[in-house]
Amino acid sequence: MLAVDQREALRAMFAARQPEPVTDAQLTAFKVDAARTLSPYASAILIDKQFGWDAVIADNTVDPSCALIAAADAFTPSATEFVADVAIDAEVDPATVRKEGAKALKLLVLYRPDEAPEPRIAMVTDFVARCREAGLVSIIEPVSRGPRDGGAYDHEAGIHAAARELGALGADLYKSEVPTHGKGTADEITAGCASLSSVISSPWVVLSSGVPAEVFPEAVRLACRAGASGFLAGRAVWASVVGSPTMADDLRTISVDRLRRLADVVDDAVSR
């Protein structure tokens, strides 16, 4: 499964490759082009309401074989984080996006070690209920973040604490960070994924943020061998082509090749 729901993080990727300001229209154009080019090779594609959904739907961009996932999270940035707070997006009406073709909704959840669990649990519980009422698959994406005061923290511990806290609240699919960000040994990654499998009650997949693109296929293989069901990722597929002078061609070659390779990795790992 492919993600193109990045927002200000995507703007920063473009900004690193060009001197002029990155416009909203530029982000939308990339999402439309990526969806058109890559959706024939994905089982599902995740798109945000803010910059992508309406244009993709209006242009009928997504291949009929690829399911639509709508991001249902509203992001609030801070001076140091593209996403400092998350809420359920009031602009994303489950019934409306279902009529437009959505099969699922996704919610990002920030796990911070210095914040009480009750608000996170309440938000996930509310989100799952909204999805069920609308007949949509619910996908949650907990990510480990540092404390509000900017102090030191154990990122790895946060991945597992989030899974213990949120992995059995009824979501249909859990989207997790890769243990060690894919930088540990094979045994360390496998053990981390097995630990996630033991506390997440639904099928789960890995995301690619923080994982070097060249490492991600092996991380996916190890995760699937330890109980994961695949991936829902964007950066490992297309981040390196963002802002390239040959970006459209690079999507058709580099990104398609990466996505197809990842799909082959999953097929091989889950069939064993």
C-alpha positions, 0 to 999 in steps of 0.5 A: 500500500502506498502513502501520499498523505504527507503535507508540510513534510512534503513541502520541506522536501521540495524546498530543499531542491528549489529556491522559490517558495513551494506552493500548495498547487505544487504539492497537489500536482505531485500527489495527482501525478504520483497517484496516477503513476503508482496506483496501478502497482499498489493495492491501496493508496492513502491521500490527504484531504488538505492537498490531495483528495479532492483533486485526485477524485475530480481527475479520477486519477487512481487506478480502478484496481487500487483501493482509496484510503482517506487521511482523517487527521488534521495536523497542527505544526509547531516551531520544531515539528511539522506535526506537533498535535493531531485531531480527527479532521472535521473536514473529512466526513466519513459518509462523503468520502465513502461515496467518493470511493474510500474504503478506509480512513487513517488516523495518525496518533502521536505517542509522547512519554510525558502525556497521559494516555487517556486523550489518545485512547479516547481519540482512537476509540472515537475514530474507530466508532466513526469508521464502523458507523460509516462502514469504513476500515479503520487504520491507526498510525501511532508514532513515537515522539519526544516529550513536549519539553524537548528532553531526551527520550527512548524512541524505540520504547515509544514504538512498543509502548504505543502498541501496548496502549493502542493496539487492542482498541478495535482498529482494523489495521495498525500502521507501525514504525519499523523497530530500530528504524531498520538500522538494527541487526536482523535479529533486533528488527525481528525481535522488535516486530515479534514483540509488536505482533504479540500486543497488536490484536489486528493485522499490522503493517510498517511505514517507511518514515525514518528508514533509509530507502535502501534498507526498507525492503529488508525491513519489510521482509523481516517484519512480515516474517515476524507477523506483519502483513505488509507496508503502507509507505510513501517516502521509501518509494518516492522521496528521492525523486521529489523536486528532481528536474525529471520528476515525472519520468523518475516516478515512472521508473525509479518509484515504480521499480521500488514499489514493485520490489516492495510488493514482491518482498511482501508476496515472498515473505507472507507465502513462506 
